[in-house]
Amino acid sequence: MERKTISVTGMSCNGCEQNVETALRNLDGVSRVEANHDADTVDVVLEDGVSDDDVNAAIEQAGYDVVA
């Protein structure tokens, strides 16, 4: 397992946090996720085999931007 903190822009409220969290929970291999709109971050715990591209795509499909 790997823990990552991802910088995300566009989250402005608790609803935004929930949108990002839901999008990531729908990915196989995401065992924990917590978004924080005040800090513009998402903390995730990923099982082996989950790629950064998959995580980033899920966040972007939810309508938010991943900061590289």
mmCIF file of the N, C-alpha and C atoms, coordinates in Angstrom:
data_MODEL
# 
_entry.id   MODEL 
# 
loop_
_atom_site.group_PDB 
_atom_site.id 
_atom_site.type_symbol 
_atom_site.label_atom_id 
_atom_site.label_alt_id 
_atom_site.label_comp_id 
_atom_site.label_asym_id 
_atom_site.label_entity_id 
_atom_site.label_seq_id 
_atom_site.pdbx_PDB_ins_code 
_atom_site.Cartn_x 
_atom_site.Cartn_y 
_atom_site.Cartn_z 
_atom_site.occupancy 
_atom_site.B_iso_or_equiv 
_atom_site.pdbx_formal_charge 
_atom_site.auth_seq_id 
_atom_site.auth_comp_id 
_atom_site.auth_asym_id 
_atom_site.auth_atom_id 
_atom_site.pdbx_PDB_model_num 
ATOM 1   N N  . MET A 1 1  ? 0.833   -1.183 0.000   1.00 0.00 ? 1  MET A N  1 
ATOM 2   C CA . MET A 1 1  ? 0.000   0.000  0.000   1.00 0.00 ? 1  MET A CA 1 
ATOM 3   C C  . MET A 1 1  ? 0.874   1.241  0.000   1.00 0.00 ? 1  MET A C  1 
ATOM 4   N N  . GLU A 1 2  ? 0.320   2.267  -0.572  1.00 0.00 ? 2  GLU A N  1 
ATOM 5   C CA . GLU A 1 2  ? 1.052   3.528  -0.686  1.00 0.00 ? 2  GLU A CA 1 
ATOM 6   C C  . GLU A 1 2  ? 0.126   4.677  -0.321  1.00 0.00 ? 2  GLU A C  1 
ATOM 7   N N  . ARG A 1 3  ? 0.617   5.581  0.508   1.00 0.00 ? 3  ARG A N  1 
ATOM 8   C CA . ARG A 1 3  ? -0.147  6.769  0.870   1.00 0.00 ? 3  ARG A CA 1 
ATOM 9   C C  . ARG A 1 3  ? 0.390   7.950  0.069   1.00 0.00 ? 3  ARG A C  1 
ATOM 10  N N  . LYS A 1 4  ? -0.540  8.733  -0.483  1.00 0.00 ? 4  LYS A N  1 
ATOM 11  C CA . LYS A 1 4  ? -0.157  9.906  -1.273  1.00 0.00 ? 4  LYS A CA 1 
ATOM 12  C C  . LYS A 1 4  ? -1.010  11.091 -0.874  1.00 0.00 ? 4  LYS A C  1 
ATOM 13  N N  . THR A 1 5  ? -0.418  12.266 -0.981  1.00 0.00 ? 5  THR A N  1 
ATOM 14  C CA . THR A 1 5  ? -1.163  13.513 -0.860  1.00 0.00 ? 5  THR A CA 1 
ATOM 15  C C  . THR A 1 5  ? -1.100  14.192 -2.211  1.00 0.00 ? 5  THR A C  1 
ATOM 16  N N  . ILE A 1 6  ? -2.274  14.488 -2.758  1.00 0.00 ? 6  ILE A N  1 
ATOM 17  C CA . ILE A 1 6  ? -2.389  15.058 -4.098  1.00 0.00 ? 6  ILE A CA 1 
ATOM 18  C C  . ILE A 1 6  ? -2.918  16.478 -3.974  1.00 0.00 ? 6  ILE A C  1 
ATOM 19  N N  . SER A 1 7  ? -2.292  17.418 -4.668  1.00 0.00 ? 7  SER A N  1 
ATOM 20  C CA . SER A 1 7  ? -2.780  18.794 -4.708  1.00 0.00 ? 7  SER A CA 1 
ATOM 21  C C  . SER A 1 7  ? -3.854  18.904 -5.767  1.00 0.00 ? 7  SER A C  1 
ATOM 22  N N  . VAL A 1 8  ? -5.008  19.445 -5.354  1.00 0.00 ? 8  VAL A N  1 
ATOM 23  C CA . VAL A 1 8  ? -6.171  19.541 -6.246  1.00 0.00 ? 8  VAL A CA 1 
ATOM 24  C C  . VAL A 1 8  ? -6.723  20.951 -6.163  1.00 0.00 ? 8  VAL A C  1 
ATOM 25  N N  . THR A 1 9  ? -7.012  21.551 -7.310  1.00 0.00 ? 9  THR A N  1 
ATOM 26  C CA . THR A 1 9  ? -7.627  22.872 -7.315  1.00 0.00 ? 9  THR A CA 1 
ATOM 27  C C  . THR A 1 9  ? -9.079  22.758 -7.762  1.00 0.00 ? 9  THR A C  1 
ATOM 28  N N  . GLY A 1 10 ? -9.873  23.723 -7.348  1.00 0.00 ? 10 GLY A N  1 
ATOM 29  C CA . GLY A 1 10 ? -11.265 23.776 -7.761  1.00 0.00 ? 10 GLY A CA 1 
ATOM 30  C C  . GLY A 1 10 ? -12.244 23.351 -6.684  1.00 0.00 ? 10 GLY A C  1 
ATOM 31  N N  . MET A 1 11 ? -11.757 22.785 -5.590  1.00 0.00 ? 11 MET A N  1 
ATOM 32  C CA . MET A 1 11 ? -12.653 22.416 -4.498  1.00 0.00 ? 11 MET A CA 1 
ATOM 33  C C  . MET A 1 11 ? -12.907 23.656 -3.638  1.00 0.00 ? 11 MET A C  1 
ATOM 34  N N  . SER A 1 12 ? -14.178 23.964 -3.399  1.00 0.00 ? 12 SER A N  1 
ATOM 35  C CA . SER A 1 12 ? -14.484 25.167 -2.634  1.00 0.00 ? 12 SER A CA 1 
ATOM 36  C C  . SER A 1 12 ? -15.417 24.920 -1.451  1.00 0.00 ? 12 SER A C  1 
ATOM 37  N N  . CYS A 1 13 ? -15.867 23.658 -1.266  1.00 0.00 ? 13 CYS A N  1 
ATOM 38  C CA . CYS A 1 13 ? -16.816 23.390 -0.194  1.00 0.00 ? 13 CYS A CA 1 
ATOM 39  C C  . CYS A 1 13 ? -16.801 21.903 0.166   1.00 0.00 ? 13 CYS A C  1 
ATOM 40  N N  . ASN A 1 14 ? -17.597 21.555 1.177   1.00 0.00 ? 14 ASN A N  1 
ATOM 41  C CA . ASN A 1 14 ? -17.690 20.155 1.591   1.00 0.00 ? 14 ASN A CA 1 
ATOM 42  C C  . ASN A 1 14 ? -18.273 19.279 0.494   1.00 0.00 ? 14 ASN A C  1 
ATOM 43  N N  . GLY A 1 15 ? -19.168 19.830 -0.296  1.00 0.00 ? 15 GLY A N  1 
ATOM 44  C CA . GLY A 1 15 ? -19.734 19.074 -1.416  1.00 0.00 ? 15 GLY A CA 1 
ATOM 45  C C  . GLY A 1 15 ? -18.670 18.698 -2.430  1.00 0.00 ? 15 GLY A C  1 
ATOM 46  N N  . CYS A 1 16 ? -17.739 19.608 -2.669  1.00 0.00 ? 16 CYS A N  1 
ATOM 47  C CA . CYS A 1 16 ? -16.627 19.319 -3.581  1.00 0.00 ? 16 CYS A CA 1 
ATOM 48  C C  . CYS A 1 16 ? -15.772 18.184 -3.022  1.00 0.00 ? 16 CYS A C  1 
ATOM 49  N N  . GLU A 1 17 ? -15.515 18.237 -1.725  1.00 0.00 ? 17 GLU A N  1 
ATOM 50  C CA . GLU A 1 17 ? -14.755 17.164 -1.092  1.00 0.00 ? 17 GLU A CA 1 
ATOM 51  C C  . GLU A 1 17 ? -15.447 15.821 -1.313  1.00 0.00 ? 17 GLU A C  1 
ATOM 52  N N  . GLN A 1 18 ? -16.752 15.799 -1.113  1.00 0.00 ? 18 GLN A N  1 
ATOM 53  C CA . GLN A 1 18 ? -17.509 14.560 -1.284  1.00 0.00 ? 18 GLN A CA 1 
ATOM 54  C C  . GLN A 1 18 ? -17.465 14.073 -2.726  1.00 0.00 ? 18 GLN A C  1 
ATOM 55  N N  . ASN A 1 19 ? -17.527 14.989 -3.676  1.00 0.00 ? 19 ASN A N  1 
ATOM 56  C CA . ASN A 1 19 ? -17.449 14.599 -5.087  1.00 0.00 ? 19 ASN A CA 1 
ATOM 57  C C  . ASN A 1 19 ? -16.127 13.905 -5.400  1.00 0.00 ? 19 ASN A C  1 
ATOM 58  N N  . VAL A 1 20 ? -15.035 14.477 -4.927  1.00 0.00 ? 20 VAL A N  1 
ATOM 59  C CA . VAL A 1 20 ? -13.710 13.892 -5.167  1.00 0.00 ? 20 VAL A CA 1 
ATOM 60  C C  . VAL A 1 20 ? -13.585 12.556 -4.445  1.00 0.00 ? 20 VAL A C  1 
ATOM 61  N N  . GLU A 1 21 ? -14.021 12.509 -3.212  1.00 0.00 ? 21 GLU A N  1 
ATOM 62  C CA . GLU A 1 21 ? -13.930 11.270 -2.442  1.00 0.00 ? 21 GLU A CA 1 
ATOM 63  C C  . GLU A 1 21 ? -14.735 10.152 -3.095  1.00 0.00 ? 21 GLU A C  1 
ATOM 64  N N  . THR A 1 22 ? -15.937 10.464 -3.558  1.00 0.00 ? 22 THR A N  1 
ATOM 65  C CA . THR A 1 22 ? -16.774 9.464  -4.225  1.00 0.00 ? 22 THR A CA 1 
ATOM 66  C C  . THR A 1 22 ? -16.115 8.964  -5.500  1.00 0.00 ? 22 THR A C  1 
ATOM 67  N N  . ALA A 1 23 ? -15.570 9.879  -6.285  1.00 0.00 ? 23 ALA A N  1 
ATOM 68  C CA . ALA A 1 23 ? -14.920 9.492  -7.540  1.00 0.00 ? 23 ALA A CA 1 
ATOM 69  C C  . ALA A 1 23 ? -13.759 8.542  -7.272  1.00 0.00 ? 23 ALA A C  1 
ATOM 70  N N  . LEU A 1 24 ? -12.989 8.810  -6.228  1.00 0.00 ? 24 LEU A N  1 
ATOM 71  C CA . LEU A 1 24 ? -11.836 7.963  -5.926  1.00 0.00 ? 24 LEU A CA 1 
ATOM 72  C C  . LEU A 1 24 ? -12.245 6.644  -5.290  1.00 0.00 ? 24 LEU A C  1 
ATOM 73  N N  . ARG A 1 25 ? -13.296 6.658  -4.483  1.00 0.00 ? 25 ARG A N  1 
ATOM 74  C CA . ARG A 1 25 ? -13.765 5.402  -3.876  1.00 0.00 ? 25 ARG A CA 1 
ATOM 75  C C  . ARG A 1 25 ? -14.297 4.432  -4.922  1.00 0.00 ? 25 ARG A C  1 
ATOM 76  N N  . ASN A 1 26 ? -14.716 4.955  -6.058  1.00 0.00 ? 26 ASN A N  1 
ATOM 77  C CA . ASN A 1 26 ? -15.213 4.102  -7.135  1.00 0.00 ? 26 ASN A CA 1 
ATOM 78  C C  . ASN A 1 26 ? -14.089 3.381  -7.879  1.00 0.00 ? 26 ASN A C  1 
ATOM 79  N N  . LEU A 1 27 ? -12.841 3.762  -7.622  1.00 0.00 ? 27 LEU A N  1 
ATOM 80  C CA . LEU A 1 27 ? -11.700 3.073  -8.227  1.00 0.00 ? 27 LEU A CA 1 
ATOM 81  C C  . LEU A 1 27 ? -11.351 1.837  -7.411  1.00 0.00 ? 27 LEU A C  1 
ATOM 82  N N  . ASP A 1 28 ? -11.149 0.724  -8.078  1.00 0.00 ? 28 ASP A N  1 
ATOM 83  C CA . ASP A 1 28 ? -10.674 -0.471 -7.381  1.00 0.00 ? 28 ASP A CA 1 
ATOM 84  C C  . ASP A 1 28 ? -9.267  -0.208 -6.857  1.00 0.00 ? 28 ASP A C  1 
ATOM 85  N N  . GLY A 1 29 ? -9.034  -0.565 -5.604  1.00 0.00 ? 29 GLY A N  1 
ATOM 86  C CA . GLY A 1 29 ? -7.697  -0.430 -5.046  1.00 0.00 ? 29 GLY A CA 1 
ATOM 87  C C  . GLY A 1 29 ? -7.485  0.815  -4.220  1.00 0.00 ? 29 GLY A C  1 
ATOM 88  N N  . VAL A 1 30 ? -8.504  1.653  -4.087  1.00 0.00 ? 30 VAL A N  1 
ATOM 89  C CA . VAL A 1 30 ? -8.396  2.819  -3.208  1.00 0.00 ? 30 VAL A CA 1 
ATOM 90  C C  . VAL A 1 30 ? -9.005  2.406  -1.874  1.00 0.00 ? 30 VAL A C  1 
ATOM 91  N N  . SER A 1 31 ? -8.163  2.327  -0.848  1.00 0.00 ? 31 SER A N  1 
ATOM 92  C CA . SER A 1 31 ? -8.662  1.837  0.430   1.00 0.00 ? 31 SER A CA 1 
ATOM 93  C C  . SER A 1 31 ? -9.029  2.954  1.405   1.00 0.00 ? 31 SER A C  1 
ATOM 94  N N  . ARG A 1 32 ? -8.535  4.153  1.175   1.00 0.00 ? 32 ARG A N  1 
ATOM 95  C CA . ARG A 1 32 ? -8.869  5.293  2.034   1.00 0.00 ? 32 ARG A CA 1 
ATOM 96  C C  . ARG A 1 32 ? -8.708  6.565  1.232   1.00 0.00 ? 32 ARG A C  1 
ATOM 97  N N  . VAL A 1 33 ? -9.621  7.511  1.450   1.00 0.00 ? 33 VAL A N  1 
ATOM 98  C CA . VAL A 1 33 ? -9.517  8.801  0.779   1.00 0.00 ? 33 VAL A CA 1 
ATOM 99  C C  . VAL A 1 33 ? -10.117 9.884  1.669   1.00 0.00 ? 33 VAL A C  1 
ATOM 100 N N  . GLU A 1 34 ? -9.428  11.022 1.736   1.00 0.00 ? 34 GLU A N  1 
ATOM 101 C CA . GLU A 1 34 ? -9.926  12.163 2.487   1.00 0.00 ? 34 GLU A CA 1 
ATOM 102 C C  . GLU A 1 34 ? -9.525  13.446 1.770   1.00 0.00 ? 34 GLU A C  1 
ATOM 103 N N  . ALA A 1 35 ? -10.535 14.178 1.315   1.00 0.00 ? 35 ALA A N  1 
ATOM 104 C CA . ALA A 1 35 ? -10.291 15.443 0.630   1.00 0.00 ? 35 ALA A CA 1 
ATOM 105 C C  . ALA A 1 35 ? -10.432 16.595 1.624   1.00 0.00 ? 35 ALA A C  1 
ATOM 106 N N  . ASN A 1 36 ? -9.663  17.669 1.378   1.00 0.00 ? 36 ASN A N  1 
ATOM 107 C CA . ASN A 1 36 ? -9.715  18.858 2.228   1.00 0.00 ? 36 ASN A CA 1 
ATOM 108 C C  . ASN A 1 36 ? -9.699  20.085 1.322   1.00 0.00 ? 36 ASN A C  1 
ATOM 109 N N  . HIS A 1 37 ? -10.868 20.740 1.208   1.00 0.00 ? 37 HIS A N  1 
ATOM 110 C CA . HIS A 1 37 ? -10.941 21.892 0.302   1.00 0.00 ? 37 HIS A CA 1 
ATOM 111 C C  . HIS A 1 37 ? -10.175 23.101 0.820   1.00 0.00 ? 37 HIS A C  1 
ATOM 112 N N  . ASP A 1 38 ? -10.031 23.223 2.131   1.00 0.00 ? 38 ASP A N  1 
ATOM 113 C CA . ASP A 1 38 ? -9.270  24.350 2.689   1.00 0.00 ? 38 ASP A CA 1 
ATOM 114 C C  . ASP A 1 38 ? -7.791  24.248 2.336   1.00 0.00 ? 38 ASP A C  1 
ATOM 115 N N  . ALA A 1 39 ? -7.266  23.027 2.321   1.00 0.00 ? 39 ALA A N  1 
ATOM 116 C CA . ALA A 1 39 ? -5.846  22.814 2.025   1.00 0.00 ? 39 ALA A CA 1 
ATOM 117 C C  . ALA A 1 39 ? -5.602  22.485 0.554   1.00 0.00 ? 39 ALA A C  1 
ATOM 118 N N  . ASP A 1 40 ? -6.683  22.311 -0.222  1.00 0.00 ? 40 ASP A N  1 
ATOM 119 C CA . ASP A 1 40 ? -6.578  21.911 -1.638  1.00 0.00 ? 40 ASP A CA 1 
ATOM 120 C C  . ASP A 1 40 ? -5.789  20.614 -1.802  1.00 0.00 ? 40 ASP A C  1 
ATOM 121 N N  . THR A 1 41 ? -6.092  19.633 -0.925  1.00 0.00 ? 41 THR A N  1 
ATOM 122 C CA . THR A 1 41 ? -5.403  18.353 -0.988  1.00 0.00 ? 41 THR A CA 1 
ATOM 123 C C  . THR A 1 41 ? -6.383  17.194 -0.889  1.00 0.00 ? 41 THR A C  1 
ATOM 124 N N  . VAL A 1 42 ? -5.906  16.056 -1.376  1.00 0.00 ? 42 VAL A N  1 
ATOM 125 C CA . VAL A 1 42 ? -6.606  14.790 -1.210  1.00 0.00 ? 42 VAL A CA 1 
ATOM 126 C C  . VAL A 1 42 ? -5.572  13.775 -0.740  1.00 0.00 ? 42 VAL A C  1 
ATOM 127 N N  . ASP A 1 43 ? -5.840  13.148 0.405   1.00 0.00 ? 43 ASP A N  1 
ATOM 128 C CA . ASP A 1 43 ? -4.987  12.075 0.907   1.00 0.00 ? 43 ASP A CA 1 
ATOM 129 C C  . ASP A 1 43 ? -5.616  10.756 0.498   1.00 0.00 ? 43 ASP A C  1 
ATOM 130 N N  . VAL A 1 44 ? -4.826  9.885  -0.114  1.00 0.00 ? 44 VAL A N  1 
ATOM 131 C CA . VAL A 1 44 ? -5.328  8.579  -0.535  1.00 0.00 ? 44 VAL A CA 1 
ATOM 132 C C  . VAL A 1 44 ? -4.371  7.484  -0.090  1.00 0.00 ? 44 VAL A C  1 
ATOM 133 N N  . VAL A 1 45 ? -4.927  6.317  0.166   1.00 0.00 ? 45 VAL A N  1 
ATOM 134 C CA . VAL A 1 45 ? -4.135  5.116  0.404   1.00 0.00 ? 45 VAL A CA 1 
ATOM 135 C C  . VAL A 1 45 ? -4.500  4.160  -0.718  1.00 0.00 ? 45 VAL A C  1 
ATOM 136 N N  . LEU A 1 46 ? -3.471  3.775  -1.484  1.00 0.00 ? 46 LEU A N  1 
ATOM 137 C CA . LEU A 1 46 ? -3.664  2.960  -2.677  1.00 0.00 ? 46 LEU A CA 1 
ATOM 138 C C  . LEU A 1 46 ? -3.038  1.590  -2.504  1.00 0.00 ? 46 LEU A C  1 
ATOM 139 N N  . GLU A 1 47 ? -3.749  0.595  -2.973  1.00 0.00 ? 47 GLU A N  1 
ATOM 140 C CA . GLU A 1 47 ? -3.180  -0.743 -3.023  1.00 0.00 ? 47 GLU A CA 1 
ATOM 141 C C  . GLU A 1 47 ? -2.287  -0.829 -4.252  1.00 0.00 ? 47 GLU A C  1 
ATOM 142 N N  . ASP A 1 48 ? -1.440  -1.851 -4.293  1.00 0.00 ? 48 ASP A N  1 
ATOM 143 C CA . ASP A 1 48 ? -0.575  -2.053 -5.447  1.00 0.00 ? 48 ASP A CA 1 
ATOM 144 C C  . ASP A 1 48 ? -1.415  -2.186 -6.705  1.00 0.00 ? 48 ASP A C  1 
ATOM 145 N N  . GLY A 1 49 ? -0.940  -1.607 -7.783  1.00 0.00 ? 49 GLY A N  1 
ATOM 146 C CA . GLY A 1 49 ? -1.615  -1.724 -9.061  1.00 0.00 ? 49 GLY A CA 1 
ATOM 147 C C  . GLY A 1 49 ? -2.470  -0.533 -9.440  1.00 0.00 ? 49 GLY A C  1 
ATOM 148 N N  . VAL A 1 50 ? -2.677  0.401  -8.518  1.00 0.00 ? 50 VAL A N  1 
ATOM 149 C CA . VAL A 1 50 ? -3.444  1.605  -8.843  1.00 0.00 ? 50 VAL A CA 1 
ATOM 150 C C  . VAL A 1 50 ? -2.455  2.653  -9.335  1.00 0.00 ? 50 VAL A C  1 
ATOM 151 N N  . SER A 1 51 ? -2.652  3.127  -10.553 1.00 0.00 ? 51 SER A N  1 
ATOM 152 C CA . SER A 1 51 ? -1.697  4.077  -11.128 1.00 0.00 ? 51 SER A CA 1 
ATOM 153 C C  . SER A 1 51 ? -2.073  5.517  -10.800 1.00 0.00 ? 51 SER A C  1 
ATOM 154 N N  . ASP A 1 52 ? -1.067  6.372  -10.815 1.00 0.00 ? 52 ASP A N  1 
ATOM 155 C CA . ASP A 1 52 ? -1.305  7.807  -10.640 1.00 0.00 ? 52 ASP A CA 1 
ATOM 156 C C  . ASP A 1 52 ? -2.236  8.323  -11.726 1.00 0.00 ? 52 ASP A C  1 
ATOM 157 N N  . ASP A 1 53 ? -2.086  7.809  -12.938 1.00 0.00 ? 53 ASP A N  1 
ATOM 158 C CA . ASP A 1 53 ? -2.941  8.250  -14.041 1.00 0.00 ? 53 ASP A CA 1 
ATOM 159 C C  . ASP A 1 53 ? -4.406  7.948  -13.760 1.00 0.00 ? 53 ASP A C  1 
ATOM 160 N N  . ASP A 1 54 ? -4.688  6.769  -13.194 1.00 0.00 ? 54 ASP A N  1 
ATOM 161 C CA . ASP A 1 54 ? -6.070  6.412  -12.859 1.00 0.00 ? 54 ASP A CA 1 
ATOM 162 C C  . ASP A 1 54 ? -6.640  7.362  -11.802 1.00 0.00 ? 54 ASP A C  1 
ATOM 163 N N  . VAL A 1 55 ? -5.846  7.646  -10.793 1.00 0.00 ? 55 VAL A N  1 
ATOM 164 C CA . VAL A 1 55 ? -6.279  8.540  -9.715  1.00 0.00 ? 55 VAL A CA 1 
ATOM 165 C C  . VAL A 1 55 ? -6.517  9.946  -10.265 1.00 0.00 ? 55 VAL A C  1 
ATOM 166 N N  . ASN A 1 56 ? -5.563  10.450 -11.021 1.00 0.00 ? 56 ASN A N  1 
ATOM 167 C CA . ASN A 1 56 ? -5.697  11.792 -11.592 1.00 0.00 ? 56 ASN A CA 1 
ATOM 168 C C  . ASN A 1 56 ? -6.896  11.887 -12.522 1.00 0.00 ? 56 ASN A C  1 
ATOM 169 N N  . ALA A 1 57 ? -7.120  10.866 -13.329 1.00 0.00 ? 57 ALA A N  1 
ATOM 170 C CA . ALA A 1 57 ? -8.248  10.867 -14.261 1.00 0.00 ? 57 ALA A CA 1 
ATOM 171 C C  . ALA A 1 57 ? -9.572  10.900 -13.501 1.00 0.00 ? 57 ALA A C  1 
ATOM 172 N N  . ALA A 1 58 ? -9.673  10.162 -12.414 1.00 0.00 ? 58 ALA A N  1 
ATOM 173 C CA . ALA A 1 58 ? -10.906 10.149 -11.626 1.00 0.00 ? 58 ALA A CA 1 
ATOM 174 C C  . ALA A 1 58 ? -11.188 11.526 -11.040 1.00 0.00 ? 58 ALA A C  1 
ATOM 175 N N  . ILE A 1 59 ? -10.152 12.184 -10.539 1.00 0.00 ? 59 ILE A N  1 
ATOM 176 C CA . ILE A 1 59 ? -10.316 13.529 -9.975  1.00 0.00 ? 59 ILE A CA 1 
ATOM 177 C C  . ILE A 1 59 ? -10.747 14.504 -11.073 1.00 0.00 ? 59 ILE A C  1 
ATOM 178 N N  . GLU A 1 60 ? -10.093 14.426 -12.221 1.00 0.00 ? 60 GLU A N  1 
ATOM 179 C CA . GLU A 1 60 ? -10.405 15.342 -13.321 1.00 0.00 ? 60 GLU A CA 1 
ATOM 180 C C  . GLU A 1 60 ? -11.800 15.076 -13.892 1.00 0.00 ? 60 GLU A C  1 
ATOM 181 N N  . GLN A 1 61 ? -12.218 13.818 -13.950 1.00 0.00 ? 61 GLN A N  1 
ATOM 182 C CA . GLN A 1 61 ? -13.563 13.505 -14.424 1.00 0.00 ? 61 GLN A CA 1 
ATOM 183 C C  . GLN A 1 61 ? -14.631 14.027 -13.461 1.00 0.00 ? 61 GLN A C  1 
ATOM 184 N N  . ALA A 1 62 ? -14.262 14.182 -12.193 1.00 0.00 ? 62 ALA A N  1 
ATOM 185 C CA . ALA A 1 62 ? -15.183 14.745 -11.221 1.00 0.00 ? 62 ALA A CA 1 
ATOM 186 C C  . ALA A 1 62 ? -15.273 16.269 -11.339 1.00 0.00 ? 62 ALA A C  1 
ATOM 187 N N  . GLY A 1 63 ? -14.387 16.853 -12.167 1.00 0.00 ? 63 GLY A N  1 
ATOM 188 C CA . GLY A 1 63 ? -14.467 18.294 -12.420 1.00 0.00 ? 63 GLY A CA 1 
ATOM 189 C C  . GLY A 1 63 ? -13.420 19.141 -11.738 1.00 0.00 ? 63 GLY A C  1 
ATOM 190 N N  . TYR A 1 64 ? -12.361 18.513 -11.252 1.00 0.00 ? 64 TYR A N  1 
ATOM 191 C CA . TYR A 1 64 ? -11.320 19.252 -10.516 1.00 0.00 ? 64 TYR A CA 1 
ATOM 192 C C  . TYR A 1 64 ? -9.974  19.047 -11.189 1.00 0.00 ? 64 TYR A C  1 
ATOM 193 N N  . ASP A 1 65 ? -9.029  19.894 -10.871 1.00 0.00 ? 65 ASP A N  1 
ATOM 194 C CA . ASP A 1 65 ? -7.717  19.848 -11.519 1.00 0.00 ? 65 ASP A CA 1 
ATOM 195 C C  . ASP A 1 65 ? -6.651  19.355 -10.554 1.00 0.00 ? 65 ASP A C  1 
ATOM 196 N N  . VAL A 1 66 ? -5.822  18.440 -11.048 1.00 0.00 ? 66 VAL A N  1 
ATOM 197 C CA . VAL A 1 66 ? -4.685  17.931 -10.288 1.00 0.00 ? 66 VAL A CA 1 
ATOM 198 C C  . VAL A 1 66 ? -3.482  18.817 -10.593 1.00 0.00 ? 66 VAL A C  1 
ATOM 199 N N  . VAL A 1 67 ? -2.811  19.277 -9.536  1.00 0.00 ? 67 VAL A N  1 
ATOM 200 C CA . VAL A 1 67 ? -1.631  20.111 -9.687  1.00 0.00 ? 67 VAL A CA 1 
ATOM 201 C C  . VAL A 1 67 ? -0.419  19.195 -9.707  1.00 0.00 ? 67 VAL A C  1 
ATOM 202 N N  . ALA A 1 68 ? 0.360   19.285 -10.784 1.00 0.00 ? 68 ALA A N  1 
ATOM 203 C CA . ALA A 1 68 ? 1.542   18.405 -10.921 1.00 0.00 ? 68 ALA A CA 1 
ATOM 204 C C  . ALA A 1 68 ? 2.671   18.863 -10.037 1.00 0.00 ? 68 ALA A C  1 
# 
